[in-house]
Amino acid sequence: MALPMKRREWLRLAAGAAAGLSAAAAPRWGLAQTPTGPEQLRIGFQKSAVNLVIIKEQRVLERRLPGTRVSWVEFPAGPQLLEALSVGSLDFGLTGDAPPVFAQAAGKDLLYVGAEPAKPESSAILVPSGSPLQKLSDLRGKRIALQKGSSSHYLLVRAVEQAGLDWKDINPVYLPPAEARAAFERGSVDAWVIWDPFYAATEIAIRPKILATGRGLSGNNSFYLASRPFATQYPQLLSILFEELTRADRFVQENRREAVRLIAEFSGLPQETVQLFISRRPASPVGPLSPTTVLDQQRVADAFHKLDLIPRRIDVAQIVWQPGATRLASGQGTGTSTAISR
């Protein structure tokens, strides 16, 4: 078990759960027009959303959008964030690769509006330090904790595939991060698939063995999504968001010590933990999805459909917003439709 101080650190990591779940219960679009933008801009984020955390702590949007009330809601993972977005409790947020796939398959009306570069080293499959498991094929028959519908879900799908196993050869245990770590520490599961900063906090606290990272398995792409009403009515505000998020990334790259301090103060995590997870994160400017990124995301969706983990095949390109053209990306040559009419 972790020492008491480490347990308190973990509880800080999980503290966004209650706020995130309460946000999902209050559908309000809040998009009344003002001369410069909406009266309210509601942003969903996780502790791993470095660029969003920086602009939140520096209050950049509050200065650039003086007529808009900016509110921030923290979530423990992407699926909870996208549920809030889909019911109208949020306007904009960041998740990993798998949550939008599950949301689209469930008929949620969301749009991909931007992306960051891949971060394959920021997720890992962990086993206890004394575990006999040495390679991915050793996962056969084992209980593996993960957040269902998260980026860790896709990492495990790819790991099972690379190991030459079938999905039915493992025993997935679907738990949110805080519960998964508790199960991992008490030995109720054999492995845990998790992302930063949960990964970094666990690595420092209990020194688990790293069976694999996303390297060679999953790019661990990060996506910005928006509600359709927000993207349709305020494309100029999305441009401002991307500009400031990219500026925040430059700040992180050029002012590492100050960035670590800001993130640590916001999250309550030790600077050692923040430094570790930031060190695994490449430069991450924000912009529209490229055709290559759309194709990569289609592979994620197809992998889940192949295993019947989503109920139907989806076309990722149909919910990719194209700035300046009010059209959705055609991806692999499928038909296009306008963001306004869909």
N, C-alpha and C positions, 0 to 999 in steps of 0.2 A: 504493500500500500504506500501511497505517496505520503511524505511528511505533511503535517498540518499546513505549513506555509504554502507548499505546493498545491494542496487541496484548495486553499483559498484562491490561488492563482487560477486553478481550473474553473472554479465557480465564476470568476470574473469573465472567463471565456464564454461561459454558457449563459451569461446574464441577459443577452439579447433575446432569449427565447420568448419570455412573457410578453415583451413589448411587440415582438413580431406577430405572435398569435393573436393578440388583441387587435392589431391593425387589420387583420384579415376579416374581422367581424363587422367592420363599419364601412360599407360601400358608399363613398362620396366622391364624385368626379372632381369637384372643386376647380373647374376650368373656366369660370366666368372671365370674359375678356377684359383686360385693362389695356391702356395705351401701349404698354411695353411687353405684356405677357400675361400669364394667368395670375389670379389673385393669390393662389397657393401652388407651390411646387413641392410634392411629396416624394422623397427619395428613399429607396430601400437599399440597405447595404449590410455587409458582413464585416467582421474584423479583418478578413483577408483582402478587402477592397481598398488597397493602399491609396490609390489616387483619390477615391471618394473621401477617405478619412482625412487626407491632407487638405482638400478644399473645404471640408467641413470645419476642421480645426482652424484654418486660416480665414474662415468666413468670407471667402471670395465671392460666392454667389449672392450673398446678402448685399455686397457692395455693387455688384454689376447689375442686380435686378432690384432696385430700390422699391419698386411697386409690387413686388412679389414676396409673400411670406414663405420662406423655405423651412420645411420640416424634415427631420431625419428619423427614420425608423430602423432599428437594428434587428437582424434576423439571425438565427443560429445556422441556417443553411439555405441553399437556393430554392428547394421546393416550397418552403413556407413563404419565401419572398414572392415567388411567382403566383402563389395562390392569392396573396393580398393584391398583387398587381391585377390579376384577372377579375377580381370582384370590385375593382374601382377604389381600393384603399390607398393605392400608390399610383404615381405617374411614371416612374423611372427607377431602374435598379440594375444591379450587376449580379450575374450568377456564373457558374461553370457550364460545361458543355451539355450534361445530361438533363438538368431541370427543364430547359425549354423544349426538349424532345418529348418528355412526358407531358408537359403542359399542352403542346400542340396536339399530341395524340388524344388527349382528353377533351379537345375542342375549345381550349382556352383562347380567347381573342387577344393575342399579344403580337408584338412586332420586334424582331431583331433590328436594332438601329445602329449598333456599333460593336467593336471588338478590340481586344488587346492581343498581343502576340502570345504564342504558346508558352507554358510554364511547366514543362514535364517533370522538373525536379521538385515541384512544390506539393506533390502528393506521393504517398508511399503505402506499401503493404507492410505492416509491422507484425512481428511475433515477439513473445517474451524473450528476454535475454538468454534464458536457459532452454529455450525451445529446441527440440530435435529437428524441426523443419529447416531445411537447407535450400530448397529450390521450389519453384512454382508447382511442379508436379506433386510435391509433398502435400499440397492443399487438398488432395483427394480425401473426401470423407470428413473434412474438418469444418468446424463452426467458425464462420467469418463474419465479424461485425461490420456494418456499413450503414450509411444513411441511404435509404431507398430513393432512387431518382436523382441522386447527386453525381458530381463528377467522379467520386470514388466508386460509384456503381459501374460506370463505364470502364474505369481502370481495372476493376475485378473481372469484368466481362472479357477484356483483352488479355489479362493474365491467364485466365482459365483457357482461353483459346490457344495462347502461345504454349501453354503447358501440355497441349494435346488432350485436355479433359473436356467433358461435356458439362454444361451448367448443372445438370442433375447430379454430377459427381461431388458437388460441394453442398454445404448447408449454410446458405446466407442467413444472417440474423440481422433484421432491419431495426436499427436503433439510431436515434439522433446522437450527435457527437458526445455530449456529456454522459449519457447512459452507456454509450459504447465504451468510453474509457473506463467507466466503473466496472463494466463486465470484463474488459481486458485485464484490468489490474487484479481482479479476484479470480481470474482463471476460468470464467464461464464461457469464454470463447478462445479459440486457438490462434486467431489472427484478427487484425483490424485494418481496414482500409480508410485512410484519413488524409486530410489536406491541411496546409498551413493556415493559421498559426497553431491549430490544435496539434499538428504533427510536431512542430518545433517545441511546443511546451512539453509534450510527452517525451520527446527525445532527450531533453535536458533533465526532466524530473526523474525518469525511471530507466533511461538507457536501454530501450528495446532494441531488438535486432531488426534491421531493415532487409526484408526479403526481396523487395523490388521497389523502384520508383517508377514514375511514368515514362522514364527514358526508354525509348524503343517500344513503348506500349500505347501511351496516350499523350497527345499534345497538351491536354489539360487547358484547352482554350477558355478564355473568359469573355462573356458577352454582356453588352448593355441592351436591355429590353425596355420597351415603353408600351403603355396602353395605346390602343389605336386612336382614341380621341385626342390624346396628348400629341402623338406624333403627327397626326393630321392637322391639328390646329396650330401647333407651335414648332414647325421645322426650324425656324431661326433660333429658337431656344436650344434645340439639340446641337446646333453649331456652336453656340456659346459653351454648352456643357463639354463638348469634345475639346474645344480650345483650352478650357481651364483644366480639364483632366490631363491633357497632354502637357500643359505647363506644370501641373503638379508632379507628373512623372519626371520632368527635367529637374525639378527641385529635389526629388528623392535621389536621383543619380548624382547631382552635383553637390548636395548638402546632406550627405548620408547621416552624419551625427545628429543634426537638427531634426531630420525626418524621423530618425529612430526615437528621439526624445518626444516629439509630438505624438507619434503613434503609441508609445509606451504610456504617456500621460492620459491619452484618450482611453486606452484599453485596460489600464491597470496591470498590464503585463510587465515583467522585468525587461530592462533594455537588452539583456542577454538573449531572451527569447525573441524579441522583435528583430534584433540584429541577425539572428540565425535565419528567420524566415525571409527577411528582406534580402539576405545574401543569395538565396536561391531564386530570386525573382529577377528576370532580365529587364532591360529597358522596355517600358510598356506604354508607348504612345497610343492614343485612341483615335480610331477612324472608322468609316463604314466598312462593312464586310467585303472582302475581296472574293472573286469567284473561287479561288483556291480554298478560302476559309469556308465558304458555303459547301463546297464538295466534301471537305473534311467533316463538317457537321452532318452532312447527309450520311456519311459512313457510320457516324455514331448512331443515328436514327435507324439505319438498316441493321446494325448489329443488334439493337434491342428488339427490333421486329423479328429478326431471324430466330431469336430465342423465345418469342411470344411474351416478351416482357412489356411490350406495348401492344394494344389490341388491333392496330392497323398500320399499314405502311403510310408514312407521311412524306410529303414533299417539302423539305425545309425551305426551299426557295420561295414558296408561296407566302411566307410571312417575313421575308427579308425586305426591309424598307430601303429605298434608294433615294438619298437626298438630292434635291435639285431636279428630279424627274418625276416625282410622285408616282413612281412605279416600283413594283416588287421585282427583285432579281429573278432572272429566268433560270439561274443555276445550270442544270445539265441540259438546257435546251427546251425545258417545259414552257408552257404558255405563260405570259405575263398578265398581271391585272393591276389596277391602280390601288394605291393605299387608301384613297378616298372612298372608292366604291365597295371594297371588300368588307 
